[in-house]
Structure formats: C-alpha cells, structure tokens
Amino acid sequence: MKVFAINGSPRMEKGNTELVLEPFLQGIRNAGSETEKYYATALNIQPCSCGYFYCWDNSPGNCIIVDDMQMLYPKLKKSDILVIATPVYIYLPGDLQNFINRLLPLMNPKLEMREERTRIRLRDNVNIKKIVLVSVCAWWEMGNFETVEKIIQELSKTTSVEYAGALLRPHANMMSNQGNPTKDGKKILEYAKQAGTELIKEGTMHKETLNKISRPLISKEQYMIPHN
C-alpha cells in the first residue's frame, strides 16, 4: 500500500504539523506500507486556472500548467491513501489550497447526483481510496478545526473517496517546550504512531486513539491567562 502525504505548513519540518504528521507516517511504515511526504511550501504549485477546464475538455486528465504538480500527478495516481496535513489558518495555507485545487485533472468530469449534491469520481487510473486529515492549531478548543475538517470531508465526498478520519491536535504549542516534546507531548506522538498502524492493519483508526491525540493538555481557564 502506498501513502502520499502533503504537509501544508509554511514552517515545513519545523512546525507542529510535522510534529504530529511524522509519527503518524512512521506508524504507517511500521505496518508495512510505503510513504512519500512533500511540503507544499517547498514546491512550485501555481494557482489553478480551471475556469478553462482544459484538463476535462481539451486534454482529459492533463493539466496545462507546467510546474511541480506534473511530478506529483503520477505519484498521486499510484497512491492508495492521501494524507493532507495542515495548521489551521483562515482556513488553509495558500500553497496547500493551490495543491488541492490542482487535483482537478485526477477527477472524472462525469457528473452524478448523490444525496441531492452534484458529485464526481476520480479517474479509473487513480488509486486513491482514502483521505486522512492531520491538523494542528494553537487555539484551545476543538471547534477551531470545524471548517478545515469540513473542507477535507467535502473533497472526499465530491470525489467519492472514503474520508478515513482526522488526527486533530488543539493547543499544539503545549506539546513541546523549547523544541522538545513534553511528557504529555510524547504520549500524543505515540498515539499518532498508533493511529497510523491502525489505519493500515485494520483499515480504520480507532476513535479512542484519535480522542487521545486530541485530549486537553491544560484547562481552558489556564490557557486563557495572558502570557507575557
């Protein structure tokens, strides 16, 4: 099984997104699957000009824009699982949004109506069967993830791909101290690794495991105390 991961954090390997993503991918590798990881900020991915629908009408499945997506398309087609990792901005970092928009050539333009919504499917030569979200934020509450998760859920529904769940880590800044994981942070990273192993070996991530990744590390009252 092949897993394609895209990290949308502009901080790339130095960010809290990477802190959670990498052990998750390690768990996937421990379960015997291959992973490839890319940083959206390090890639040259131009905005989509899909208003012309070149990849649907003129040259089906081929994007007219020549940039790093041309290197990624063959890898995405061969991947069984797509992992989208991101911090919560308002609402996605721009480079990651460009990546998502540029997935259009992988989609078959034959429209379907399902649950009173217009949907499509991935092309026959695209293997992706599951999409997973890994996301972190600095705010205390889980509600801060609602819009980001909705975006990825809609991507899954629109393309008829299973949304396999999300690793969500609120107040992620509390996981480490001066760059080193705290005791609680280490436990969360172990659960992230466990979630990756569960996904491959069992085809799903346990709700209990995901809840442990998201559990509060500090009370809301303590978190809201101003830090000078």
C-alpha positions in Angstrom: 0.0 0.0 0.0 1.3 3.5 -0.9 0.6 6.6 1.1 1.1 10.1 -0.3 1.3 12.9 2.4 1.4 16.7 1.8 2.3 19.0 4.6 0.8 22.4 4.0 2.6 24.2 6.9 4.8 27.1 5.8 7.1 26.0 8.7 7.6 22.7 7.0 9.7 20.3 9.1 10.0 22.8 12.0 6.2 23.2 12.6 3.8 21.5 15.0 2.0 19.9 11.9 5.2 18.0 11.2 5.5 17.0 14.9 2.2 15.1 14.6 2.4 14.0 11.0 5.8 12.3 11.1 5.0 9.7 13.8 1.7 9.0 12.1 3.6 8.2 8.9 6.1 6.2 11.0 3.2 4.1 12.2 2.1 3.6 8.6 5.6 2.4 7.7 5.8 0.1 10.7 2.6 -1.6 9.4 4.4 -2.3 6.1 3.2 0.5 3.8 5.3 3.0 1.8 5.1 6.7 2.4 6.1 9.8 0.4 5.9 13.2 2.0 6.1 16.6 0.4 5.9 20.2 1.7 3.6 22.4 -0.2 5.7 25.5 0.5 8.8 23.9 -1.0 7.0 23.1 -4.2 6.3 25.3 -7.2 2.5 24.9 -7.4 0.7 27.6 -9.3 -2.9 28.5 -8.8 -5.5 26.5 -10.8 -6.9 28.1 -13.9 -9.7 25.6 -14.1 -12.1 28.1 -15.4 -10.9 26.9 -18.8 -11.4 23.2 -17.8 -8.5 22.2 -20.1 -7.9 19.0 -18.1 -11.6 18.0 -18.5 -12.4 19.1 -22.1 -9.4 19.7 -24.2 -6.9 17.1 -22.9 -8.7 14.9 -20.3 -6.6 14.2 -17.3 -3.7 16.5 -18.3 -3.1 19.9 -16.6 -1.9 22.7 -18.9 0.2 24.3 -16.2 3.8 23.1 -16.2 5.1 23.1 -12.6 5.8 20.6 -9.8 2.3 19.1 -10.0 3.4 17.4 -13.1 5.9 15.4 -11.0 3.2 14.7 -8.3 0.4 13.5 -10.5 1.9 10.1 -11.3 2.7 9.6 -7.6 -0.8 10.6 -6.6 -2.3 8.2 -9.1 -0.4 5.3 -7.6 -1.2 6.1 -4.0 -3.9 4.3 -2.0 -4.2 6.9 0.7 -3.9 10.7 0.6 -2.9 12.4 3.8 -3.4 16.1 4.0 -1.7 17.8 6.9 -2.2 21.4 7.8 -2.2 24.0 10.5 -5.5 26.0 10.9 -5.2 29.3 9.1 -8.2 31.2 7.7 -8.6 28.5 6.7 -5.9 26.7 4.8 -2.3 27.9 3.9 -2.3 29.3 0.4 0.2 26.7 -1.0 -1.9 23.8 0.3 -5.1 25.3 -1.2 -3.3 25.5 -4.6 -2.4 21.8 -4.3 -6.0 20.8 -3.5 -7.4 22.9 -6.4 -4.9 21.4 -8.8 -6.2 17.9 -8.1 -8.9 18.6 -10.7 -7.1 16.6 -13.5 -7.5 13.4 -11.4 -11.2 13.8 -11.4 -13.6 12.4 -14.0 -16.0 15.1 -15.2 -19.0 12.8 -15.4 -21.4 14.3 -13.0 -23.6 12.4 -10.6 -26.3 13.5 -8.2 -25.9 11.9 -4.7 -27.7 13.0 -1.6 -29.0 16.0 -3.5 -25.5 17.2 -4.3 -23.6 17.1 -7.6 -20.6 14.8 -7.2 -17.9 13.2 -9.4 -15.4 10.4 -9.1 -11.7 10.0 -9.5 -10.5 8.7 -12.9 -10.1 5.0 -13.3 -6.3 5.3 -13.3 -6.2 7.0 -9.8 -5.9 4.5 -6.9 -6.7 6.8 -4.0 -9.3 5.1 -1.8 -9.0 7.0 1.5 -8.3 10.6 2.5 -6.9 11.4 6.0 -6.6 14.8 7.7 -3.8 15.7 10.1 -4.3 19.2 11.6 -3.0 21.3 14.5 -4.0 24.6 15.8 -2.8 27.0 18.6 -6.3 27.7 20.0 -7.6 25.6 22.9 -10.9 24.3 21.5 -11.6 21.5 19.1 -14.2 23.7 17.4 -11.4 25.6 15.7 -11.0 22.6 13.3 -14.6 22.6 12.1 -14.1 24.5 8.8 -10.8 22.8 7.9 -12.3 19.3 8.5 -15.4 20.3 6.5 -13.2 21.2 3.5 -11.4 17.8 3.5 -14.7 16.0 4.1 -16.2 17.8 1.1 -13.2 16.9 -1.0 -13.7 13.2 -0.1 -17.5 13.3 -0.7 -17.1 15.1 -4.0 -14.6 12.6 -5.4 -16.4 9.6 -3.9 -13.4 8.7 -1.7 -13.7 7.5 1.9 -12.9 10.1 4.5 -10.9 7.9 6.9 -10.8 10.4 9.8 -8.7 13.1 11.3 -5.8 13.5 13.8 -6.6 16.8 15.4 -4.3 18.5 17.9 -5.6 21.7 19.6 -3.2 24.0 21.5 -0.4 22.1 19.8 2.1 24.6 21.2 1.6 22.9 24.6 3.1 19.7 23.2 6.7 20.8 23.4 9.0 23.1 25.4 11.9 24.8 23.7 11.6 22.4 20.8 11.5 19.2 22.9 8.3 17.2 23.4 6.9 17.3 26.9 5.9 14.2 28.7 2.3 14.7 27.5 3.6 15.5 24.1 5.5 12.3 23.8 2.3 10.3 24.7 0.4 12.1 21.9 3.1 11.3 19.4 2.9 7.7 20.4 -0.8 7.7 19.8 -0.3 9.4 16.4 2.1 6.5 15.5 -0.6 4.0 16.8 -3.2 5.6 14.6 -1.0 5.1 11.5 -0.5 1.5 12.3 -4.3 1.0 12.9 -5.1 2.6 9.6 -3.0 0.2 7.6 -3.5 -3.0 9.6 -7.2 -2.6 10.4 -8.4 -0.2 7.7 -9.6 2.4 10.2 -8.3 4.5 13.1 -9.9 3.8 16.5 -12.0 6.6 17.8 -10.3 6.1 21.2 -6.9 6.6 19.7 -8.0 9.8 17.9 -9.6 11.1 21.1 -6.3 10.6 23.0 -4.5 12.6 20.3 -6.9 15.5 20.8 -7.3 15.4 24.6 -6.8 18.7 26.5 -3.3 19.3 28.0 -4.4 22.3 30.0 -7.7 23.7 31.2 -9.4 26.4 29.2 -9.2 28.7 32.1 -5.5 28.2 32.5 -5.0 28.6 28.7 -6.8 31.9 28.6 -4.5 33.5 31.2 -2.4 36.1 29.3 1.3 35.0 28.8 3.7 37.9 28.9 
